[in-house]
Structures are given as structure tokens and as C-alpha cells.
Amino acid sequence: MSRKSEEGKGSIKRLDPPEEERRKYLKTVGGLVVGLAVGGAAGWLSRAPETVEVPGPTTTVTKTVTAPITPTPTPTPTPTPTPTPTTPPAPLELNFYTTGHSGFYYDVGRLGWKPIARYMEQNPHIKINTFVDSFFDVYTKEATVFAAGVYAWDAAYTWGAILAEFSEHWTPLDEMGIELPKEVQDDIVPYSKNAVYWKGHWYGLPRMLEIFNLMADADALDAEGLTFPTSYEEFLECCEAVHDPPRRYAFGVGLKEGYLTPPYLCFLHGNGGSLWKDDAMQTVVPDSRESIRAVEDMVYVYENYMPPAAIEKIAFVEACVEWWRGEYVFGLFYPWITMVVTDPESKVKRVYPWLWPGKKGVVRSGSEVACEGYCIPKTAIHKGAAWDFIQYLNSREVQVQMSLNMFWKQENEEPIPTRWSYMTDDRLKEYPYNLIMRASLAALKYKANRYERPHYMAYAGAIEAEVMNALTRKKTPEDAMKDARERCDEILEKEYATYGGGYYDPWPDTQKYSSRIDDLLKQIPVEEPYIFPE
Amino acid sequence: MPRFNREVRDALKFLLPFFVFLGVFTVYPIIASFYYTLNDITLSHLKPEFIGIDNYAKLFSDKLFRQALTQTLLYLAFHTAVGVPLGLGIALLLNEEFRGRSFARACLLIPWSTPPIVAALTFFISLNPSFGPITYALEQSGIFPFQFSIFGDPDLALFGLAVVSLWKSAPLFAFIFLSALQNLPIEAVESAKVYGASSFMIFRKVTLPFLKPTLAVNCILSGILALSGTQAFDIVVGITGGGPGYHTYMLYYLGYMTAFPWNDLGYGSTISYIVTIIAVVFATVLLKLWYKRA
């Protein structure tokens, strides 16, 4: 007992040092903390100054007409300046923020062509730090970084909704003294422009363009003696003929909320509808007659020709494997899923990609488009260098390589180039790229708006929830879309008060390119049986 | 200026980092978010515009808020009414002597130590209508129809989420009950046995009254877990994302969606404050009931 007590005392003694020891201890700990704080402060003060690198107007304008930007560079003779001794450029680090669904942009492309590593080789003084997030996390990450007002990236991923909603936080090119040449502006597909253009200002350059097409397992269709449907009614007839569940479903597309708006817009445009009115507020009208019909069609197709699990799949990304296994005859998605034909293990050996057909007597086609770009945040440190890098990413070689890297798997979701002049590159005329290019170009002749605007995310959330309520028979399509309208009106009121309308509609501009699209289609060779009526 | 002796001063020095941390990461956000509730403020326009109690008034006309509130209360009720008795049952079982008891107790830690998002994804995959092994097994045994989707069914999705949450919470409740059972006075149980009381009588008259404080603690804990973002939020995000339709929207998730993706920080903060109020009311009512009975 006594021994135990002594042990106890001993331990108390160790835990409770005499005053002097305790003071020494406190002094040491205090000294360490103060030392760390002073050291940290000194380090912070001696860091590189966070000055914004804004090139002088003359220099920068010269930069805009360098090779990557101009589609057909015609060098104009300029007086040769007196040679002056050049100093090597100072090393710098560029922070680059991009999205996970496009592996090409962070050097994990299918074919091993690495744009970032190549850029660093060409510019040894530049080190690029690449940051990647899932598409679904980008919005929140950028929103919070912008709200915090801190430096995070020099060049960052964007698309129409993020650019519009956070326009105050991106740098307009004209603010940097950069004027995008007219020939470059004309060379950019209007839908792509939407990703980097807001209320009369360019903010960067687009990185991608992809448009929904209807893809068919060619062998399955041919085996039934069917031709590619040219109207929605013919599409339903084809579905009826090929539907053989559970071995094979006629139609596959992911319907889970999060990416339900794109297929909904295909059905809406296929009914000749539009999600917004041409009024001052560009009122969102999910309760229009065409929209209600679109949802009725979606319910019908889901219940009759799709697997029940479709409502738990995000877009086609989660349905790709079933497509590759030959479990769907038709797929509605971006046309890179056509690339299954290059995979020897795929059950689908040939694909017909062409137009999503509209209702007979209403519209030939109508689909949905996705466009993204890279812009320069207001808080960027190396704005000039970021602009050079963005131009490189939009150059012909990078854009064509991006398209060549597409594959049917989700990490290789690579799209088509963003500029008309790149679309007829010889490498993209090879099979099966030629099919994808032709189907995409043909689809661009019909309405494919995504209706990106400042509060797009809130509108999409409201519409998708109600489409899902219709798909699961919790509400009739009419009631569901009326409820969606109610919620959209609340969003609209707030949005209009903040942004005042006047959002860019790429469709009228795209129609101006109709004859150019025809020319491009003619330049991309294709053989029977891959020729379909436009 | 009050004069402290050296010991107090030393203690304060050690506690200072904690208070700074608490102030920056807890007190400031609470005050700031309350300020946001009185303002129209978004992430894209951080200049607040004072609107008084408009955000609170909006709650009454917001259908989605009402739906989320109803679903939150249902979830809370289910989580508590089923989870706490389940935890008690497990604790009583593990309090008995049997072979492999220590192993069973160790296994009980697995659900609780699994991060909520991992648990969510595990259930999401296991019950996936296309490739989930559990769904497949149930389909093959004729219990589920083909490609049956629990989380895609508006009538079942909320229940499904509550079950996932219970899988995580019930073991925690069991451990808390178990620690209380370890202190159950053996004399009282022995005396009851001597007087011929049945096992059920012993449970009702001896064990349960002894466990009442623990029961109250577990009920409050259940409420907090069901309401707070630390567990239930991850489960919603990982499995349903609030769908199908709005059928698994709960208040904390609605608060998040409103503040961030829908970019209305003021109204999102208001919804979050309502969650806090519900949690406080729930805990207060339970404690009052408990003290009244005691």
C-alpha cells in the first residue's frame, strides 16, 4: 500500500514540476511560438510581390496575332527592330485549374500526347501546377475561391454559367489591353463563345465543344432491316422493333439528377420548344406546351424502352459500360461514345452517329451543346503568361490532339475542336473521327442551346427535380412542370434584379454559319452506309 | 483589471490557442451567418444588402422548405425511435456472456469508425439496381423486382437513407448503453432474482430505470446526428443528392444547396439557423421531460 502511494506521489511530482522548472518550460514553449511567428512573418514579408503582370497594350496586341490565335497566319512585314541583348525570361509558376472529365488537359490522354509537359518543354522558364477537380465540384470550388478574393489560379476552367454568375471575378481581355482579332472571333463556334464571352467582353478562349447526337448500334439496326430514324416517330418505331429486355434495351441514357437537363433539352428542342422566351427578362418557361410534351415523351420512352435503373445513372457517363457491352441499341449523348468501335473488346462493332430526330412536321432535329473554356481570374498573378498559355491550349495542334484523344470511357471524354477552321484537319477526316465530326457539324445546324445564364444552376436544379417527379410518376408532367415554373419565377426575379437580362443567345449567330457548315460537311469524306439525310 | 495568480495566468496562456481557434472557427461563423440571415448576400456579390427578417418570412411561403422540414422531422423521428431501441438491444445482447463476445464488440466499432461518405458509397454501390451485389441477391431470391431501386423510388429513398444512417449510429448508441450497463449494480439484479423476478421484470424494473439518463443522452445524440451535417449530410450527398425529385432533401442539405450551388448565402444561412433551432428545441424538450420524470 505504502509502496503504491509512493509511486503515485512520484508520478504527481513529475507532472507538476517546481515553479522554476515550469517557468523554464513556459519560456521555452513561448520562445518557440514567438520564434515561429516571427519567422513566419519574415517569410511572408520576403515573399515574391503579388504584383499583377499586365503587359503593355502594344506588346499584348502583338501577342494576339501570334500563330496559335490566327487560323491562317499571314505574316505582315514589319520593320526589323535593332537587335538588343536579350535576357532570359524570369522563371515563373502558373497555377492551372481544370476539370477531371477531360484527362487530356492534365496529361493523361489516351494517346500519350501531353499538352502541359510540351508547353513546359517549349517554355523552360515556366512551371505549370495543374489542379484538377470533378466537374460537379468545380462550381462550388470556384465560387468559394472568388468569394474569398484570394489568389488560387492564373488560368482556370469555366463555362457559360460560371462566367456569367461570377463575371466580376474574371478578367476581361480588353482590361488587359488585348483585342481578339476579328478573324479569330469569326472562327470560334458561337456556342463555344458562350463559355468565354459575357455582355460584350471576351474573357478567354474556349477549350471544347460537344453536342448531343443519337448513336445507334449499326449492326443491331441493320439486322432488323431498319434505317436510321429521321423523325421522333420513326425513332419510336425502331425502338419497338429492337427492344428485347433484359438482354437488350432499345434506348439508353442516364436520367439521374445532376445531368438530366441535357437530355431534357433534346426532347424539348425535338418538340420545337425553347427554354426561355425572347422577352427582356429572358423568362424561363418549363411549363410551355412543348416542354410538357417533352417530359411526356421522356416518361414514355423511359417506361417502355429503357432499363429501370436509368434513373440512377448520371448522363451517359455511367451507362457507357452497358453501351460497350451492346445492351443498348440507341444512345443519346455526346458522340465520343462512338469510339467503342476502336476497342477490340467492345460488343458494338459499328456505330451510326447522327441527328437526334425531332417530331414529324415540327422540326428535323434539335439537341444540346456543352462548351467550356479557360479564363483568367481577377486575382491571377501572371495574367500575361496565363493568356499565352490559354492561346496555346486553343491552338490548332492542341485542339486537334484533344479530339484525337477521345475514347468511349468517361475519363477520355474529349470533344471536338472549338474553331471552324480546325474541324477539317486531315487527321479528323479519318474513320471514325469523320463520323463524329460530321454528326456534330450536322447537329450544329439545329437548335442546341443550353441556356446558360447567371442562375443556371438554380434553374437546372428546379427543372431536373420536377422532371424526375414526372419520371417517377409522383406528378403528372403538366403538374411537375408548372411547379418547376413557379420555382423558376422566384429565381428569375432575383436574377433579373442582379444581372438585368441581356444574356447571350448563340443560336441566332450559329444560324449565320449554316452555309459554312455545309461546306465543312462536304470536306469531310464519308462512305455508305454512314451517309444519312440531313 | 482583475489580478490573477500565476497558476491562472499560466492556465490562460495554455488555453489561449484554444479560445482563438474557437473564436475564429466557431463563434465568428455563428455571428457572421446570423448577420447573413438578415441580408441579401451571394457568393458572387459579397456586398450585403440589409433586408431585415425577409429571409425568415420567406420560409413560410417556400414549398421546398416545408417539404424539407417534414422530411427532416420524419427522418429524425425514425432515427431516434428505431435507432435508440436498436442500440439498447445490441448492448443488452453484448452484455451477456457468450463465446466471441469480445470479437462481436470489436466488430461493432466498424460501422461507427467508417467515414460517413464511405458508408454512403458502400450502400450506394451495394444497392445499385444495375450492379449492386445486394440488389442482385435479392432479385435472384425473388424479393426484389428486376433492377429495383430503393434510392430511386420517391417513397422509399428517405427510408433507405435512414437505414444507412442507423447502420452507423446504432453501434454508437449500443456502446454508450453498454458502458452504462457495466455499472449496473449487480446487488439489485441479484436481489430481484432472489425474489423470483423474471428477466423481463428485471429489465423493466431495474435495468431500464438505471439506464434512463443514458437513454436521454442517446436520444439527444440521435437527434443531433440526424440533424447535423457531420453524418446525415454525407449520406445524402453520397447516395441521392437530394433526389429523386426533392424527396430526400433535408434542411441541412437544402441550406447547403441554397447557399452554394444556388448561390443565395443569406437564405441558405437562414435555413441552417432553423436546423440549429430545431436541434436546441429537441434537446431541451427531451431534457425537460427527463428532469420532470426524475
HADDOCK unambig.tbl for C-alpha pairs under 7 A between the chains (distance, minus, plus):
assign (segid A and resid 140 and name CA) (segid B and resid 260 and name CA) 6.28 0.50 0.50
assign (segid A and resid 140 and name CA) (segid B and resid 261 and name CA) 6.41 0.50 0.50
assign (segid A and resid 143 and name CA) (segid B and resid 43 and name CA) 6.27 0.50 0.50
assign (segid A and resid 144 and name CA) (segid B and resid 43 and name CA) 6.88 0.50 0.50
assign (segid A and resid 147 and name CA) (segid B and resid 43 and name CA) 5.20 0.50 0.50
assign (segid A and resid 147 and name CA) (segid B and resid 44 and name CA) 6.33 0.50 0.50
assign (segid A and resid 147 and name CA) (segid B and resid 46 and name CA) 6.82 0.50 0.50
assign (segid A and resid 165 and name CA) (segid B and resid 44 and name CA) 6.57 0.50 0.50
assign (segid A and resid 166 and name CA) (segid B and resid 44 and name CA) 5.38 0.50 0.50
assign (segid A and resid 257 and name CA) (segid B and resid 243 and name CA) 6.95 0.50 0.50
assign (segid A and resid 308 and name CA) (segid B and resid 147 and name CA) 6.02 0.50 0.50
assign (segid A and resid 309 and name CA) (segid B and resid 129 and name CA) 5.53 0.50 0.50
assign (segid A and resid 309 and name CA) (segid B and resid 130 and name CA) 6.04 0.50 0.50
assign (segid A and resid 309 and name CA) (segid B and resid 147 and name CA) 5.83 0.50 0.50
assign (segid A and resid 309 and name CA) (segid B and resid 149 and name CA) 6.77 0.50 0.50
assign (segid A and resid 311 and name CA) (segid B and resid 152 and name CA) 6.54 0.50 0.50
assign (segid A and resid 312 and name CA) (segid B and resid 152 and name CA) 6.23 0.50 0.50
assign (segid A and resid 457 and name CA) (segid B and resid 261 and name CA) 6.26 0.50 0.50
assign (segid A and resid 457 and name CA) (segid B and resid 262 and name CA) 6.05 0.50 0.50
assign (segid A and resid 458 and name CA) (segid B and resid 261 and name CA) 6.96 0.50 0.50
assign (segid A and resid 458 and name CA) (segid B and resid 262 and name CA) 4.73 0.50 0.50
assign (segid A and resid 465 and name CA) (segid B and resid 243 and name CA) 6.99 0.50 0.50
assign (segid A and resid 465 and name CA) (segid B and resid 244 and name CA) 6.82 0.50 0.50
assign (segid A and resid 465 and name CA) (segid B and resid 245 and name CA) 4.02 0.50 0.50
assign (segid A and resid 465 and name CA) (segid B and resid 246 and name CA) 6.04 0.50 0.50
assign (segid A and resid 466 and name CA) (segid B and resid 245 and name CA) 5.82 0.50 0.50
assign (segid A and resid 468 and name CA) (segid B and resid 244 and name CA) 6.05 0.50 0.50
assign (segid A and resid 468 and name CA) (segid B and resid 245 and name CA) 5.13 0.50 0.50
assign (segid A and resid 469 and name CA) (segid B and resid 244 and name CA) 6.96 0.50 0.50
assign (segid A and resid 469 and name CA) (segid B and resid 245 and name CA) 4.94 0.50 0.50
